[in-house]
């Protein structure tokens, strides 16, 4: 099974995913490729130069790519094959809203795919973005994109307002147990 997590910047997608992978023995994160700089301690991406990324894109190594917030992101076919080859596991990934649609199409008939959209009000998200090191300008750009992302909520199996991390984690755990 694949769990796709999307949401507005600063909503806690990576924290939610980290906590869920600690809760489930058979849950694994699958990596995207990106050109953005690595944050301290981050291991959830294959970080690469834009040159390498574009070379791999031209070699058709990605299911989908997205240029967002000034950087490239992509879903790698090599990671998708691991999921298909190991259906007994649960795989989880954060991906933007367009990628959610493409991933669900790709997995149709191959592996069960469920999607979760995390949200929170902008007045909650802005301080989170600033606290993690975003400038005022970058935080506002990310929040502006969030308005567009919210328009895709209807494409998700579960929508959660992430204001309480413990409640969010429990809601997702309950959701996953019903999917198996």
C-alpha positions as CSV (number, residue, x, y, z in Angstrom):
1,X,0.0,0.0,0.0
2,X,1.1,3.6,-0.7
3,X,0.1,6.5,1.5
4,X,0.5,9.9,-0.3
5,X,0.7,12.9,1.9
6,X,0.2,16.5,0.6
7,X,-0.5,19.8,2.2
8,X,0.4,23.4,2.5
9,X,4.0,24.3,3.4
10,X,4.6,24.4,7.1
11,X,1.7,22.0,7.9
12,X,4.0,19.3,9.2
13,X,4.0,16.7,6.5
14,X,7.6,15.5,7.2
15,X,7.0,15.4,10.9
16,X,3.8,13.4,10.4
17,X,5.6,11.0,8.1
18,X,8.5,10.6,10.5
19,X,6.2,9.8,13.4
20,X,4.2,7.3,11.3
21,X,7.3,5.4,10.2
22,X,8.2,5.1,13.9
23,X,4.7,3.6,14.6
24,X,4.6,1.0,11.8
25,X,7.3,-1.6,11.5
26,X,6.5,-2.2,7.9
27,X,6.2,1.5,6.8
28,X,8.9,3.0,4.7
29,X,9.5,6.4,3.2
30,X,10.3,6.5,-0.5
31,X,12.5,9.2,-1.7
32,X,11.9,11.9,-4.3
33,X,14.7,13.7,-6.2
34,X,15.1,17.4,-5.6
35,X,17.4,20.3,-6.4
36,X,16.6,22.2,-3.3
37,X,19.2,22.6,-0.5
38,X,19.3,20.0,2.2
39,X,17.9,21.0,5.6
40,X,19.9,19.8,8.7
41,X,19.5,16.1,9.3
42,X,17.2,15.6,6.3
43,X,17.3,12.2,4.6
44,X,14.0,12.0,2.7
45,X,15.3,13.2,-0.7
46,X,17.9,12.3,-3.2
47,X,19.6,15.8,-3.4
48,X,21.2,16.7,-6.7
49,X,22.4,19.5,-8.8
50,X,20.0,21.0,-11.3
51,X,22.3,19.7,-14.1
52,X,22.0,16.1,-12.8
53,X,18.3,16.5,-12.3
54,X,17.7,17.7,-15.8
55,X,19.9,15.0,-17.2
56,X,17.8,12.4,-15.4
57,X,14.6,14.0,-16.4
58,X,15.7,13.9,-20.1
59,X,16.6,10.2,-19.6
60,X,12.9,9.6,-18.5
61,X,13.9,8.4,-15.0
62,X,11.0,10.3,-13.4
63,X,7.3,9.6,-13.4
64,X,6.6,13.3,-12.8
65,X,8.4,16.5,-12.1
66,X,7.4,19.8,-10.5
67,X,9.1,23.1,-10.3
68,X,7.9,24.7,-7.2
69,X,9.3,27.3,-4.7
70,X,12.3,27.7,-7.1
71,X,13.4,24.1,-7.1
72,X,12.8,20.9,-9.0
73,X,11.2,17.9,-7.4
74,X,10.5,14.5,-9.0
75,X,9.1,11.0,-8.4
76,X,11.7,8.4,-9.4
77,X,10.7,5.3,-11.3
78,X,13.3,3.3,-9.3
79,X,11.5,4.1,-6.1
80,X,8.1,3.2,-7.5
81,X,9.4,-0.2,-8.6
82,X,10.5,-1.0,-5.0
83,X,6.9,-0.4,-4.0
84,X,5.5,-2.7,-6.7
85,X,8.0,-5.4,-5.8
86,X,7.2,-5.3,-2.1
87,X,3.4,-5.0,-1.7
88,X,3.5,-6.4,1.8
89,X,4.9,-3.1,3.0
90,X,3.4,0.3,3.5
91,X,5.2,3.1,1.7
92,X,4.6,6.8,2.5
93,X,5.6,9.9,0.6
94,X,4.9,13.6,0.7
95,X,4.2,15.0,-2.7
96,X,2.5,18.1,-4.1
97,X,-1.1,18.1,-5.4
98,X,-0.4,17.4,-9.1
99,X,1.9,14.6,-8.2
100,X,-0.8,13.0,-6.1
101,X,-3.0,12.7,-9.1
102,X,-0.2,11.2,-11.3
103,X,0.9,8.7,-8.6
104,X,-2.6,7.5,-8.0
105,X,-3.0,6.9,-11.8
106,X,0.3,5.1,-11.9
107,X,-0.5,2.8,-9.1
108,X,-4.1,2.0,-10.3
109,X,-4.3,-1.8,-10.7
110,X,-0.7,-2.3,-9.3
111,X,-0.8,-1.3,-5.6
112,X,-3.4,0.3,-3.4
113,X,-2.9,4.0,-3.1
114,X,-4.5,6.3,-0.5
115,X,-4.0,10.0,-0.1
116,X,-4.1,12.4,2.8
117,X,-4.2,16.2,2.7
118,X,-2.9,18.1,5.7
119,X,-4.0,21.7,6.2
120,X,-3.9,24.5,8.8
121,X,-4.8,28.2,8.8
122,X,-2.2,30.6,7.3
123,X,-1.9,32.3,10.7
124,X,-0.7,29.0,12.1
125,X,1.5,28.2,9.1
126,X,3.3,31.5,8.8
127,X,5.1,31.3,12.2
128,X,6.0,27.7,11.5
129,X,7.6,28.7,8.2
130,X,9.6,31.5,9.8
131,X,10.7,29.2,12.7
132,X,12.2,26.7,10.3
133,X,14.2,29.5,8.6
134,X,12.1,30.8,5.8
135,X,12.4,34.5,5.1
136,X,9.2,36.6,5.2
137,X,9.2,36.7,1.4
138,X,9.6,33.0,1.0
139,X,7.0,32.2,3.6
140,X,4.5,34.4,1.8
141,X,5.3,32.7,-1.5
142,X,4.7,29.3,0.1
143,X,1.4,30.5,1.6
144,X,0.2,31.9,-1.7
145,X,0.8,28.5,-3.3
146,X,-1.1,26.9,-0.5
147,X,-4.3,28.7,-1.7
148,X,-4.0,26.8,-5.0
149,X,-3.1,23.5,-3.3
150,X,-6.3,23.7,-1.1
151,X,-8.4,23.7,-4.3
152,X,-7.3,20.0,-4.8
153,X,-8.6,18.7,-1.5
154,X,-11.4,16.8,-3.2
155,X,-8.8,14.5,-4.8
156,X,-7.8,13.1,-1.4
157,X,-9.2,10.2,0.7
158,X,-8.7,12.0,4.0
159,X,-8.3,15.7,4.8
160,X,-7.0,16.7,8.3
161,X,-6.5,20.1,9.8
162,X,-3.2,19.5,11.6
163,X,-3.4,21.6,14.7
164,X,-2.7,18.8,17.2
165,X,0.0,16.4,16.1
166,X,-1.1,13.6,18.4
167,X,-4.7,13.7,17.1
168,X,-3.4,13.9,13.5
169,X,-1.2,10.8,14.0
170,X,-4.0,8.9,15.6
171,X,-6.5,9.8,12.9
172,X,-4.1,8.6,10.2
173,X,-3.3,5.4,12.1
174,X,-7.0,4.7,12.3
175,X,-7.4,5.5,8.6
176,X,-4.5,3.2,7.6
177,X,-5.8,0.3,9.7
178,X,-9.1,0.5,7.8
179,X,-7.3,0.4,4.5
180,X,-5.5,-2.9,5.1
